Amino acid sequence: MKRNQSGITLLGFILILGVAGLFIYVGMKVVPMYLEFFSVKKSMDGLALEPGINNATPDRIKSLFFRRLYVNYSDNVKPENVKIERADGGWHMTVSYEVRRPMISNLDVVGNFVAEKDLTHGGPAD
């Protein structure tokens, strides 16, 4: 009775490692961009809970926002990416920015992120 061997060949194993390595490499470029975006959203959520934020000036709002981002080590959001407009009962804040990371040779990974939040929390300001 003859038994046939079954399993993966060396060439198949190398091909699987190459594909897995490519996905891991792309993940190493993309995951930090999304982590930064989540820290931007978290900073905006915290800012929305700030007492008296609905009566603060746009400069004060930006100052508080960037102070929170500094703690989270976010460095891709610039002041020109933050837009603050008057809304019913407070302010409407929009953060729109782009992150570009080099990948391979002349290929880049580009992420366009937009986060919006209404800043309408009343109460006494400190």
N, C-alpha and C positions, 0 to 999 in steps of 0.2 A: 504494500500500500504506500503510495507516494503522497507526501503532504506538500501543499503549496504554501509558501511563505506569504504573509500579508503584512503590510505596514507601509510606512512612508519612505520614499527614496530620499537620498541626500539632496538632490536637486529640488524636490518638493519641499523639503524642510527649509532650505535656504530661501526659496520663494516665499514661504509663509513668514519667515523671520523678516524678510525685506518689507512685506506688506504691513506687518505689525509694527515694524520700526518706523515706517512712514506715518502711520496713524499716531504713534506716540510722539513723533517729532512735530506734527501739525498740532496735536493737543498741547504740547509745551508752548506753542506760540499763541494759541487761541484761548486757553483757559485763563491766563492772567488778564487778558482783555476783558473777559466776562466777570472775573472777580472784581476788577476795578469798577465796572459798570454797576455791579451790585453794591459796592461801597458808595458810589454816587447816589444811588437810590436810597440807601440807608441813611446817608447824610441828609438828603432832602426830607425823608420821613421824620428824622429827628428835629430838623429845622421847623417843620410844620407844627410840631408840638411845643415849640418855644413860646413862652408867655408873651403876649403883646406883639407877636410877629406881624399881625395884620396892620399895625400902625407904625412899623419900623420903616426906615428909609431904604431904598434899593441898595445904597452903598453899605448900610449896616447888614442887610440880608446877605449880600455877597461876602462881606467880611466874616460873618458867622459860618457861612457855607464853606468857604475856603479853609477856615480854621478846622472844621470837621474833616475836610478832605486831607489836610496835612497830617492829621492823626492816622488816617488810613493809608498813607503813602501813595496817594493818587497824584500822578504828575502829568497826565495827558489832558486834563481839563484846564483850560485857560480862561481868564476873565471875559474874553470876547466870545466864549462859547455859552455864557450864561445870559439869559434874557429874562427880565422881570417886568411884568406888565400889571397895571392896575386891574383888579377884577372885583366882582361883587363881594363886599365884606373883607377885602384884603388884597392879596397879590396872587398872580399866577406866574410860576417860575418854570422855565424851560431850559434844559441843559442839552445841547446838541453838539456832539464832537465826533471826530474821526480818529481812529488809531490805525497806524500802518506799521506792520512788522515785516522785515525782510525774511524770506523763506529760503529759496534756493536760487542762486544766480540772480536773474532779473525778475523773479516772481516774488510778489508780496502778498501777505494776508492783510486784508483791509476790513476793519469793523466800523460801521456807522451806528452810533448809539444816540438815542433820544429818550430823555426822561422828563416827565412833566409832573408838577405838583401844585395844588392850590394851598396857599399859605393864609389860612383864615382863622387861626386860633387866637381868640381874644384873651382878655385878662390883663392884669397889671404887668407892665414891663419893668424889668430890673434896672 
